[in-house]
């Protein structure tokens, strides 16, 4: 499994609307082939910043599968209007876990 790590900066004053919208967007992404997990965290020092972590079976499940599908446009239609800047997205492979 790989992790998609996305830093999302939203427009000030839109927290409640964004959090409601991402609940709808989660329904879309969770139906995607290769989807494994979803976690959203809100910044403490920077409350307009969110950290989204999505688990995928493979990098291709995200980049070639989901991002190239009509579901991606639907996903973005829910949360995109709240973006203050484009999200910073990268991917990670697990090298060592905690036991």
C-alpha positions in Angstrom: 0.0 0.0 0.0 1.2 3.5 -0.7 0.0 6.7 0.9 -1.2 9.8 -0.9 -0.3 12.9 1.3 -2.2 16.1 0.4 -1.8 19.4 2.1 -5.0 21.4 1.4 -5.3 25.1 2.2 -8.9 26.3 2.2 -10.3 29.8 2.1 -10.6 31.4 5.6 -14.1 31.0 7.1 -15.1 28.0 5.1 -14.3 25.2 7.6 -17.8 23.9 8.2 -18.7 23.9 4.5 -15.4 22.2 3.5 -15.8 19.5 6.1 -19.4 18.8 5.0 -18.2 18.7 1.4 -15.3 16.4 2.1 -17.8 13.9 3.7 -19.6 13.8 0.3 -16.2 13.6 -1.5 -15.2 10.7 0.7 -18.1 8.6 -0.7 -16.8 9.2 -4.2 -13.1 8.3 -3.5 -13.9 5.3 -1.3 -15.7 3.6 -4.3 -12.6 3.9 -6.5 -10.8 0.7 -7.4 -7.6 0.4 -5.4 -8.8 2.7 -2.5 -7.7 1.4 0.9 -8.1 4.1 3.6 -8.9 7.8 4.3 -7.9 10.1 7.1 -8.3 13.9 7.3 -6.6 16.1 9.9 -7.1 19.8 10.5 -4.1 22.0 11.4 -3.7 23.3 14.9 -1.3 26.2 14.3 -2.8 26.7 10.8 -6.5 25.9 11.0 -7.1 26.7 7.3 -4.7 23.8 6.4 -5.8 20.2 6.3 -3.7 17.0 5.9 -5.4 14.4 3.8 -3.9 10.9 3.8 -5.4 8.3 1.4 -4.2 4.7 1.2 -4.0 3.1 -2.2 -3.2 -0.4 -3.3 -0.6 1.1 -5.7 0.6 4.4 -7.1 -1.1 3.6 -10.4 -4.5 3.0 -8.6 -4.4 6.7 -7.7 -2.6 8.4 -10.6 -3.8 6.3 -13.5 -7.0 4.9 -12.1 -8.7 7.5 -9.9 -7.2 10.7 -11.3 -8.0 9.7 -14.9 -11.6 8.7 -14.1 -14.8 10.7 -14.1 -14.9 10.1 -10.4 -12.0 12.5 -9.9 -13.9 15.4 -11.5 -16.8 14.6 -9.1 -14.4 14.5 -6.2 -12.9 17.9 -7.1 -16.4 19.4 -7.7 -17.2 18.8 -4.0 -14.0 20.2 -2.4 -12.3 22.3 -5.1 -14.4 25.4 -4.5 -12.9 25.7 -1.0 -9.2 25.6 -2.1 -7.2 28.8 -1.4 -4.3 27.4 -3.3 -3.8 24.1 -5.3 -3.2 21.1 -3.0 0.4 19.9 -2.5 0.2 16.1 -3.3 2.9 13.5 -3.1 3.1 9.7 -2.4 4.9 7.6 0.2 6.0 4.0 0.5 6.2 2.4 4.0 9.8 1.5 4.8 9.4 0.7 8.5 6.4 0.5 10.8 5.8 0.9 14.5 5.1 -2.2 16.4 
